[in-house]
Amino acid sequence: MSGTTMVFLIVLVSVGFGVISDLYSKYLKANKLSGLNKQESDQLKNEIAQLKDRVAVLEKIVTDEGYQVDKEIKSL
């Protein structure tokens, strides 16, 4: 094996291990973040469900005939 081939292989192996190491560290970081995102996602889903319930109650109040009459009286 010539010296040039040996240097080429050493550089190739070094760069290959560097790339693999970088990809693995990004993989671990992504897994760590996905766990945090799951907790936040569950919390946000609960908050959205609560807000939907509140909007439903508000819609019921606004579409109530008594509310409409009261609004018309106040506008006079």
C-alpha positions in Angstrom: 0.0 0.0 0.0 1.4 3.3 -1.0 1.8 6.3 1.4 -0.7 8.4 -0.5 -3.4 5.6 -0.3 -2.7 5.2 3.4 -3.1 9.0 4.1 -6.3 9.0 2.0 -7.7 6.1 4.0 -6.8 7.7 7.4 -8.5 11.0 6.4 -11.5 9.1 5.1 -11.9 7.1 8.3 -11.4 10.2 10.5 -14.0 12.2 8.6 -16.4 9.2 8.6 -16.2 8.8 12.3 -16.6 12.5 12.8 -19.8 12.5 10.7 -21.2 9.5 12.5 -20.4 11.0 15.9 -22.2 14.2 14.9 -25.2 12.4 13.6 -25.4 10.3 16.8 -25.2 13.4 19.0 -28.0 15.0 17.0 -30.1 11.9 17.3 -29.7 11.8 21.1 -30.5 15.5 21.3 -33.7 15.0 19.2 -34.8 12.2 21.4 -34.3 14.3 24.5 -36.3 17.2 23.0 -39.1 14.9 21.8 -39.7 13.9 25.4 -40.0 17.5 26.5 -42.2 18.3 23.5 -44.5 15.4 24.5 -45.1 16.9 27.9 -45.6 20.4 26.5 -47.9 18.9 23.8 -50.1 17.2 26.4 -50.3 20.4 28.4 -51.3 22.4 25.4 -53.9 19.8 24.3 -55.5 20.1 27.8 -55.5 23.9 27.6 -57.0 23.9 24.1 -59.8 21.5 25.4 -60.5 23.9 28.2 -60.6 26.9 25.9 -63.0 25.1 23.5 -65.3 24.5 26.4 -65.2 28.1 27.4 -65.9 29.2 23.8 -68.9 26.9 23.7 -70.3 28.5 26.8 -69.7 32.0 25.4 -71.4 31.0 22.2 -74.4 29.7 24.1 -74.6 33.0 26.0 -74.3 35.2 23.0 -76.9 33.2 21.0 -79.4 33.3 23.9 -82.5 35.4 23.0 -82.4 37.2 26.4 -78.9 38.4 25.7 -79.9 39.7 22.2 -82.9 41.6 23.7 -80.7 43.1 26.4 -78.2 44.2 23.8 -80.9 45.9 21.7 -82.3 47.7 24.7 -78.8 49.0 25.7 -78.2 50.2 22.1 -81.3 52.4 22.3 
